[in-house]
Amino acid sequence: MQYWLNKVNYGKKTIGTKIDRLWLDNSLKISADEQVEFLKRIYNYKLSFSKRSVDIVKAILPAEKVGDTLIKSKTGTGKIDDNHFIGWLVGYIEKGNDVYFFAFNVEGKNYEEAMALRNEMPKEIFKNLKIID
């Protein structure tokens, strides 16, 4: 895992004490802007991964169809400390020939609040931007 984090220059490239929690334990830090740039590079086959591997990632990303628009995204929610939870939603939207990349990072007072913000806020923003109906 460390080899690939270094190779693709992903965030701060730091793995904490539990490799299966590196996305949520505050050890692997990546900004929303860095995440979007990573998504663009993977989507456009600009990383050191094989085309087959990238195509598999694209195929298995959870998808939601909204009218003629396809939203492909990955979520994450976890505890920062006793009073703060973090929620992530990262992915891209395909609408006609256009592709929109996004990364949302929200905080809530509890798991449910962070998850609700992560799930609801992006769709409202996409609607306001007229990316989805």
NUSEFI-473952 format. One record per residue: x, y, z of N, C-alpha, C, CB in turn; residue in one letter. Coordinates in Angstrom, 3 decimals, decimal comma. Atoms other than C-alpha are relative to their C-alpha. Glycine has a CB too. Example, Ala and Ser with C-alpha at 12.3 -4.5 7.8 and 13.67 -1.06 7.14 Angstrom:
2
[[0,890; -1,190; 0,000]; [12,300; -4,500; 7,800]; [0,900; 1,200; 0,000]; [-0,992; 0,027; 1,246]; a] [[-0,820; -1,190; -0,060]; [13,670; -1,060; 7,140]; [-0,770; 1,090; 0,730]; [0,414; 0,462; -1,415]; s] 
This chain:
133
[[0,835; -1,192; 0,000]; [0,000; 0,000; 0,000]; [0,878; 1,254; 0,000]; [-0,949; -0,001; 1,220]; m] [[-0,877; -1,172; -0,066]; [2,790; 2,420; 0,884]; [0,670; 0,262; -1,344]; [1,064; -0,189; 1,087]; q] [[-0,615; -0,143; 1,318]; [4,479; 1,766; -2,459]; [-0,918; 0,769; -0,942]; [0,333; -1,377; -0,590]; y] [[0,926; -0,629; 0,926]; [1,354; 2,782; -4,381]; [-0,370; 1,421; 0,419]; [-1,247; -0,838; -0,122]; w] [[0,257; -1,372; -0,451]; [0,598; 5,820; -2,206]; [1,125; 0,924; -0,450]; [-0,151; 0,052; 1,537]; l] [[-1,150; -0,795; 0,441]; [4,106; 7,059; -2,968]; [0,012; 0,156; -1,517]; [1,310; -0,645; 0,471]; n] [[-0,090; -0,002; 1,465]; [3,963; 6,124; -6,657]; [-1,004; 0,956; -0,644]; [-0,222; -1,407; -0,536]; k] [[1,026; -0,869; 0,589]; [0,718; 7,999; -7,349]; [-0,101; 1,343; 0,724]; [-1,355; -0,700; 0,024]; v] [[-0,055; -1,261; -0,738]; [1,548; 10,809; -4,896]; [-1,365; 0,337; 0,593]; [0,478; 1,140; -0,917]; n] [[1,349; -0,135; -0,548]; [-1,723; 10,327; -3,001]; [0,043; 0,664; 1,373]; [-0,685; -1,374; 0,095]; y] [[0,091; -0,712; -1,269]; [-2,271; 12,923; -0,282]; [1,346; 0,105; 0,697]; [-0,992; -0,685; 0,908]; g] [[-1,233; -0,067; -0,797]; [0,295; 12,957; 2,526]; [0,744; -1,339; 0,025]; [-0,325; 0,436; 1,429]; k] [[-0,641; 1,317; 0,163]; [1,112; 9,286; 1,765]; [0,336; -0,665; 1,330]; [1,267; 0,141; -0,821]; k] [[-0,270; 0,537; -1,329]; [0,927; 8,344; 5,450]; [-1,042; -1,048; 0,375]; [0,023; 1,127; 1,044]; t] [[0,871; 1,064; -0,496]; [-0,510; 5,057; 6,703]; [0,116; -0,016; 1,516]; [0,379; -1,399; -0,617]; i] [[0,000; 0,035; -1,461]; [-1,531; 5,029; 10,362]; [0,264; -1,399; 0,532]; [-1,322; 0,512; 0,536]; g] [[-0,264; 1,281; -0,658]; [-1,471; 2,091; 12,743]; [-0,871; -1,134; -0,533]; [-0,212; 0,137; 1,486]; t] [[0,897; 1,023; 0,535]; [-4,366; 0,255; 11,043]; [-0,216; 0,272; -1,481]; [-1,361; -0,020; 0,768]; k] [[0,053; -0,236; 1,448]; [-4,074; -0,094; 7,276]; [-1,428; 0,066; -0,534]; [0,758; -1,091; -0,729]; i] [[1,382; -0,021; 0,495]; [-7,817; -0,721; 6,871]; [-0,775; 1,231; 0,485]; [-0,728; -1,268; 0,438]; d] [[0,644; -1,231; -0,471]; [-8,593; 2,638; 8,543]; [0,693; 1,251; -0,516]; [-0,028; 0,025; 1,514]; r] [[-0,787; -1,153; 0,407]; [-6,114; 4,882; 6,739]; [-0,824; 1,096; -0,642]; [1,063; -0,427; -0,939]; l] [[0,858; -1,015; 0,615]; [-8,952; 6,665; 4,929]; [-0,702; 0,836; 1,060]; [-1,035; -0,657; -0,918]; w] [[0,865; -0,641; -0,992]; [-10,718; 7,559; 8,171]; [0,682; 0,349; 1,315]; [-1,150; -0,883; 0,282]; l] [[-0,620; -0,217; -1,317]; [-8,190; 7,691; 11,027]; [0,839; 1,265; 0,074]; [0,859; -1,178; 0,358]; d] [[-0,691; -1,291; 0,033]; [-6,746; 11,077; 10,054]; [1,505; -0,139; -0,243]; [-0,236; 0,739; 1,301]; n] [[-1,429; 0,148; 0,306]; [-3,350; 9,603; 9,102]; [0,283; 0,310; -1,470]; [0,477; -1,426; 0,338]; s] [[-0,162; -0,283; 1,427]; [-3,754; 9,744; 5,322]; [-0,798; 1,256; -0,312]; [-0,470; -1,211; -0,892]; l] [[0,686; -1,267; 0,236]; [-4,575; 13,368; 4,710]; [0,068; 0,336; -1,480]; [0,619; 1,138; 0,850]; k] [[0,059; -0,466; 1,379]; [-5,708; 14,546; 1,309]; [-1,075; 1,080; -0,048]; [-0,306; -1,181; -1,013]; i] [[0,991; -1,071; 0,124]; [-7,471; 17,782; 0,478]; [-1,018; -0,377; -1,072]; [0,684; 1,357; -0,343]; s] [[1,015; 0,230; 1,030]; [-10,616; 17,863; -1,608]; [0,568; 0,320; -1,380]; [-1,260; 0,854; 0,273]; a] [[-0,614; -0,347; 1,289]; [-8,637; 19,595; -4,380]; [0,955; -1,100; -0,470]; [0,753; 1,341; 0,108]; d] [[-0,910; 1,086; 0,358]; [-5,963; 16,881; -4,291]; [-0,779; -1,241; -0,427]; [0,926; -0,335; 1,179]; e] [[0,825; 1,153; 0,342]; [-8,683; 14,225; -4,386]; [-0,571; 0,144; -1,400]; [-1,130; -0,175; 1,016]; q] [[0,544; -0,239; 1,343]; [-10,262; 15,798; -7,469]; [1,088; -0,208; -1,050]; [-0,589; 1,431; -0,110]; v] [[-1,102; 0,188; 0,953]; [-6,886; 15,919; -9,217]; [0,336; -1,478; -0,165]; [1,247; 0,771; 0,461]; e] [[-0,229; 1,444; 0,070]; [-6,348; 12,235; -8,357]; [-1,083; -0,671; -0,842]; [0,034; -0,614; 1,415]; f] [[1,109; 0,576; 0,769]; [-9,793; 11,356; -9,732]; [0,144; 0,283; -1,490]; [-1,336; 0,546; 0,503]; l] [[-0,208; -0,347; 1,415]; [-9,047; 13,200; -12,962]; [1,096; -0,865; -0,607]; [0,362; 1,495; -0,148]; k] [[-1,117; 0,799; 0,523]; [-5,743; 11,361; -13,353]; [-0,399; -1,460; -0,174]; [1,216; 0,100; 0,934]; r] [[0,387; 1,408; 0,150]; [-7,275; 7,949; -12,732]; [-1,033; -0,147; -1,117]; [-0,566; -0,559; 1,332]; i] [[1,048; 0,060; 1,024]; [-10,330; 8,639; -14,922]; [0,600; 0,059; -1,405]; [-1,003; 1,151; 0,193]; y] [[-0,633; -0,209; 1,306]; [-8,072; 9,742; -17,801]; [1,221; -0,891; -0,240]; [0,406; 1,442; -0,136]; n] [[-1,082; 0,987; 0,177]; [-5,620; 6,827; -17,401]; [1,383; 0,647; 0,065]; [-0,163; -0,725; -1,339]; y] [[-1,272; -0,720; -0,118]; [-2,776; 9,144; -16,326]; [0,834; -0,475; 1,194]; [-0,262; 1,493; 0,124]; k] [[-0,763; 0,547; -1,122]; [-1,553; 7,004; -13,398]; [0,685; -1,291; -0,419]; [-0,914; -0,245; 1,219]; l] [[-0,798; 1,196; 0,290]; [0,702; 3,972; -13,212]; [-0,797; -1,300; 0,078]; [1,159; -0,074; 0,953]; s] [[0,840; 1,191; -0,036]; [-2,239; 1,565; -13,137]; [-0,311; -0,445; -1,427]; [-1,309; 0,270; 0,789]; f] [[0,346; 0,501; 1,329]; [-3,086; -0,669; -16,071]; [-1,393; 0,488; -0,391]; [0,064; -1,547; -0,038]; s] [[1,333; -0,370; 0,498]; [-6,063; 0,231; -18,258]; [-1,046; -0,946; 0,574]; [-0,041; -0,028; -1,555]; k] [[0,924; 1,000; -0,558]; [-7,694; -2,993; -17,071]; [-0,372; 0,338; 1,440]; [0,626; -1,406; -0,064]; r] [[0,269; -0,333; -1,403]; [-7,340; -1,957; -13,409]; [-0,884; 1,236; 0,119]; [1,314; 0,224; 0,756]; s] [[0,818; -1,212; -0,036]; [-8,758; 1,511; -14,043]; [-1,422; -0,310; -0,455]; [0,618; 1,102; -0,884]; v] [[1,336; 0,365; 0,480]; [-11,652; 0,044; -16,025]; [-0,777; -0,778; 1,065]; [0,106; -0,834; -1,288]; d] [[0,665; 0,739; -1,084]; [-12,405; -2,313; -13,113]; [-0,472; 0,969; 1,073]; [0,952; -1,060; 0,614]; i] [[0,398; -1,000; -1,002]; [-12,429; 0,614; -10,662]; [-1,232; 0,758; -0,482]; [1,164; 0,990; 0,288]; v] [[1,147; -0,725; 0,544]; [-14,790; 2,536; -12,936]; [-1,260; -0,867; 0,015]; [0,299; 0,471; -1,429]; k] [[1,158; 0,905; 0,066]; [-17,049; -0,508; -13,289]; [-0,587; -0,288; 1,383]; [0,401; -1,314; -0,671]; a] [[0,512; 0,381; -1,322]; [-17,317; -1,249; -9,563]; [-0,382; 1,186; 0,880]; [1,025; -0,825; 0,713]; i] [[0,434; -1,158; -0,780]; [-17,799; 2,309; -8,321]; [-1,524; 0,021; 0,052]; [0,551; 1,326; -0,608]; l] [[1,460; -0,091; -0,075]; [-21,344; 2,621; -7,007]; [-0,515; 1,095; -0,932]; [-0,454; 0,276; 1,452]; p] [[0,552; -0,915; 0,998]; [-23,508; 4,333; -9,603]; [-1,442; 0,336; 0,333]; [0,094; -0,607; -1,408]; a] [[1,380; -0,439; -0,144]; [-26,702; 6,331; -9,460]; [-0,383; 0,752; -1,255]; [-0,194; 0,884; 1,268]; e] [[0,500; -0,651; 1,205]; [-28,688; 7,346; -12,523]; [-1,034; 1,048; 0,417]; [-0,619; -1,043; -0,998]; k] [[0,943; -1,090; -0,255]; [-30,453; 10,722; -12,296]; [-0,330; 0,598; -1,357]; [0,594; 1,092; 0,998]; v] [[0,345; -0,424; 1,354]; [-32,277; 11,353; -15,568]; [1,021; -0,545; -0,977]; [-0,076; 1,538; -0,098]; g] [[-1,007; 0,426; 0,976]; [-29,649; 11,268; -18,306]; [1,420; 0,124; 0,558]; [-0,126; 0,827; -1,282]; d] [[-1,283; -0,227; -0,660]; [-26,851; 11,777; -15,783]; [0,386; -1,210; 0,842]; [-0,058; 1,265; 0,875]; t] [[-0,515; 1,122; -0,786]; [-24,665; 9,097; -14,202]; [0,965; 0,535; 1,044]; [0,700; -1,055; -0,910]; l] [[-0,882; -0,385; -1,099]; [-23,109; 9,729; -10,786]; [0,725; -1,251; 0,484]; [-0,802; 0,679; 1,169]; i] [[-0,837; 1,096; -0,497]; [-20,223; 7,412; -9,849]; [0,777; 0,546; 1,190]; [0,974; -0,563; -1,125]; k] [[-0,630; -0,572; -1,181]; [-18,950; 7,885; -6,315]; [0,317; -1,051; 1,047]; [-0,886; 1,060; 0,597]; s] [[-0,366; 0,821; -1,143]; [-17,431; 6,411; -3,196]; [-0,182; 0,845; 1,243]; [1,465; -0,537; -0,116]; k] [[0,249; -0,705; -1,254]; [-18,395; 7,353; 0,349]; [0,950; -0,488; 1,080]; [-1,455; -0,186; 0,447]; t] [[-0,714; 0,388; -1,210]; [-16,648; 7,260; 3,672]; [-0,487; 0,853; 1,143]; [1,529; 0,139; -0,175]; g] [[0,400; -0,727; -1,195]; [-17,694; 8,240; 7,161]; [0,709; -0,623; 1,186]; [-1,547; -0,020; 0,193]; t] [[-0,708; 0,533; -1,154]; [-15,724; 7,915; 10,366]; [0,140; 1,025; 1,105]; [1,361; -0,495; -0,408]; g] [[-0,150; -0,805; -1,200]; [-14,961; 9,281; 13,792]; [1,342; 0,724; 0,005]; [-0,135; -0,872; 1,245]; k] [[-1,221; -0,780; -0,181]; [-12,439; 12,091; 14,214]; [0,359; -0,013; 1,482]; [-0,176; 1,467; -0,526]; i] [[-0,127; 0,079; -1,450]; [-12,933; 12,355; 17,978]; [-1,409; -0,164; 0,559]; [0,721; 1,276; 0,599]; d] [[1,310; 0,271; -0,602]; [-15,817; 12,009; 20,447]; [-1,117; 0,924; -0,475]; [0,110; 0,102; 1,480]; d] [[1,028; -0,960; 0,399]; [-17,634; 15,096; 19,127]; [0,040; 0,381; -1,467]; [0,127; 1,226; 0,817]; n] [[-0,124; -0,358; 1,405]; [-16,650; 15,141; 15,451]; [0,121; -1,257; -0,861]; [1,214; 0,918; -0,216]; h] [[-0,042; 1,076; 0,972]; [-17,295; 12,781; 12,588]; [0,217; 0,619; -1,371]; [-1,304; -0,858; 0,038]; f] [[-0,288; -0,490; 1,344]; [-16,114; 13,166; 9,016]; [-0,752; -0,847; -1,018]; [1,525; -0,024; -0,285]; i] [[0,649; 0,701; 1,098]; [-17,995; 12,271; 5,864]; [0,614; 0,444; -1,319]; [-1,522; 0,254; 0,006]; g] [[-0,569; -0,282; 1,320]; [-16,502; 12,034; 2,359]; [-0,926; -0,537; -1,075]; [1,412; -0,618; -0,142]; w] [[0,627; 0,493; 1,219]; [-18,128; 11,703; -1,025]; [0,875; 0,484; -1,138]; [-1,500; 0,497; -0,151]; l] [[-0,875; -0,351; 1,116]; [-15,798; 11,611; -4,017]; [-0,432; -0,776; -1,233]; [1,487; -0,292; 0,341]; v] [[0,360; 0,699; 1,224]; [-16,437; 10,754; -7,624]; [-0,087; 0,926; -1,188]; [-1,301; -0,711; 0,176]; g] [[0,168; -0,792; 1,212]; [-17,520; 12,054; -10,957]; [-1,405; -0,201; -0,535]; [1,052; -0,381; -1,067]; y] [[1,315; 0,032; 0,638]; [-20,645; 12,775; -12,959]; [0,221; 0,040; -1,498]; [-0,909; 1,191; 0,474]; i] [[-0,023; 0,005; 1,462]; [-21,058; 11,905; -16,618]; [-1,373; 0,449; -0,482]; [0,372; -1,421; -0,572]; e] [[1,242; -0,540; 0,560]; [-23,666; 13,979; -18,413]; [0,282; 0,343; -1,446]; [-0,515; 1,258; 0,800]; k] [[-0,315; -0,174; 1,413]; [-23,604; 13,695; -22,170]; [1,492; -0,206; -0,204]; [-0,437; 1,400; -0,504]; g] [[-1,447; 0,077; 0,219]; [-20,019; 14,371; -23,227]; [0,808; 0,676; 1,109]; [0,348; 0,630; -1,329]; n] [[-0,680; -0,717; -1,081]; [-19,216; 16,293; -20,035]; [0,240; -0,918; 1,196]; [-0,820; 1,226; 0,430]; d] [[-0,331; 0,714; -1,232]; [-17,514; 14,894; -16,936]; [0,322; 1,038; 1,057]; [1,200; -0,995; -0,206]; v] [[-0,211; -0,900; -1,129]; [-17,637; 16,704; -13,597]; [0,575; -0,828; 1,150]; [-1,340; 0,723; 0,424]; y] [[-0,641; 0,695; -1,110]; [-15,303; 15,616; -10,780]; [-0,306; 0,759; 1,285]; [1,541; -0,128; -0,223]; f] [[0,327; -0,661; -1,260]; [-16,070; 16,296; -7,143]; [0,593; -0,751; 1,188]; [-1,515; 0,120; 0,159]; f] [[-0,411; 0,564; -1,289]; [-14,885; 15,724; -3,595]; [-0,632; 0,852; 1,087]; [1,572; -0,046; 0,148]; a] [[0,644; -0,681; -1,118]; [-16,991; 16,637; -0,590]; [0,538; -0,571; 1,299]; [-1,544; -0,143; -0,068]; f] [[-0,483; 0,364; -1,310]; [-15,692; 16,582; 2,949]; [-0,829; 0,806; 0,991]; [1,548; 0,269; 0,157]; n] [[0,850; -0,681; -0,970]; [-18,158; 17,382; 5,726]; [0,280; -0,543; 1,393]; [-1,496; -0,167; -0,359]; v] [[-0,120; 0,438; -1,380]; [-18,106; 17,197; 9,497]; [-1,342; 0,121; 0,681]; [1,064; 0,812; 0,749]; e] [[1,226; -0,024; -0,778]; [-20,942; 16,412; 11,866]; [0,291; -0,331; 1,451]; [-1,026; -0,976; -0,575]; g] [[-0,151; 0,267; -1,431]; [-21,496; 16,031; 15,597]; [-0,070; -1,482; 0,311]; [-1,065; 0,736; 0,787]; k] [[0,100; 1,449; -0,190]; [-22,274; 12,320; 15,189]; [0,017; -0,667; -1,374]; [-1,301; -0,385; 0,796]; n] [[-0,087; 0,772; 1,252]; [-22,112; 9,573; 12,565]; [-1,180; 0,313; -0,914]; [0,048; -1,516; 0,300]; y] [[1,207; -0,196; 0,800]; [-25,701; 10,071; 11,420]; [-0,020; 1,373; -0,665]; [-1,239; -0,172; 0,869]; e] [[-0,012; -1,352; 0,567]; [-25,297; 13,829; 10,928]; [1,027; 0,104; -1,133]; [0,309; 1,042; 1,099]; e] [[-1,031; -0,044; 1,049]; [-22,042; 13,442; 8,974]; [-0,463; -0,755; -1,238]; [1,329; -0,593; 0,516]; a] [[0,470; 0,799; 1,128]; [-23,606; 10,728; 6,815]; [-1,121; 0,717; -0,751]; [-0,481; -1,373; 0,483]; m] [[1,105; -0,714; 0,651]; [-26,756; 12,775; 6,138]; [0,520; 1,188; -0,805]; [-1,025; 0,479; 1,047]; a] [[-0,586; -1,132; 0,728]; [-24,748; 15,871; 5,183]; [0,725; -0,483; -1,248]; [0,969; 0,786; 0,903]; l] [[-0,765; 0,560; 1,124]; [-22,479; 13,765; 2,961]; [-0,920; -0,469; -1,113]; [0,875; -1,163; 0,472]; r] [[0,924; 0,542; 1,005]; [-25,475; 12,213; 1,186]; [-0,897; 1,062; -0,630]; [-0,861; -1,067; 0,626]; n] [[0,995; -0,966; 0,466]; [-27,759; 15,255; 0,846]; [0,598; 1,255; -0,625]; [-0,877; 0,396; 1,139]; e] [[-0,558; -1,272; 0,438]; [-25,581; 18,348; 0,406]; [0,516; -0,032; -1,441]; [1,116; 0,403; 0,924]; m] [[-0,501; 0,004; 1,381]; [-23,801; 17,306; -2,820]; [-1,107; 0,032; -1,046]; [0,856; -1,216; -0,225]; p] [[1,074; 0,019; 0,993]; [-27,052; 16,568; -4,654]; [-0,666; 1,364; -0,123]; [-1,041; -1,057; 0,365]; k] [[0,574; -1,352; 0,067]; [-28,443; 19,984; -3,734]; [0,915; 0,931; -0,794]; [-0,232; 0,566; 1,424]; e] [[-0,957; -0,831; 0,745]; [-25,282; 21,622; -5,046]; [-0,037; -0,358; -1,480]; [1,436; -0,176; 0,559]; i] [[0,064; 0,422; 1,409]; [-25,406; 19,545; -8,260]; [-1,274; 0,533; -0,659]; [0,053; -1,550; -0,112]; f] [[1,260; -0,535; 0,539]; [-29,050; 20,599; -8,719]; [0,117; 1,504; -0,240]; [-1,177; -0,297; 0,965]; k] [[-0,154; -1,451; 0,148]; [-28,220; 24,273; -8,142]; [0,911; 0,359; -1,171]; [0,554; 0,604; 1,287]; n] [[-0,908; -0,221; 1,130]; [-25,424; 24,019; -10,713]; [-0,582; -0,524; -1,315]; [1,344; -0,670; 0,271]; l] [[0,685; 0,565; 1,153]; [-27,893; 22,333; -13,105]; [0,770; -1,150; -0,653]; [-0,246; 1,079; -1,014]; k] [[-0,705; 1,190; 0,480]; [-25,671; 19,266; -13,410]; [-0,939; -1,199; 0,040]; [1,272; -0,274; 0,850]; i] [[1,041; 1,032; -0,065]; [-28,532; 17,015; -12,300]; [-1,357; 0,689; 0,141]; [0,252; -0,992; 1,195]; i] [[1,365; -0,543; -0,114]; [-32,313; 17,503; -12,360]; [-0,565; -0,273; 1,364]; [-0,919; -0,590; -1,070]; d] 
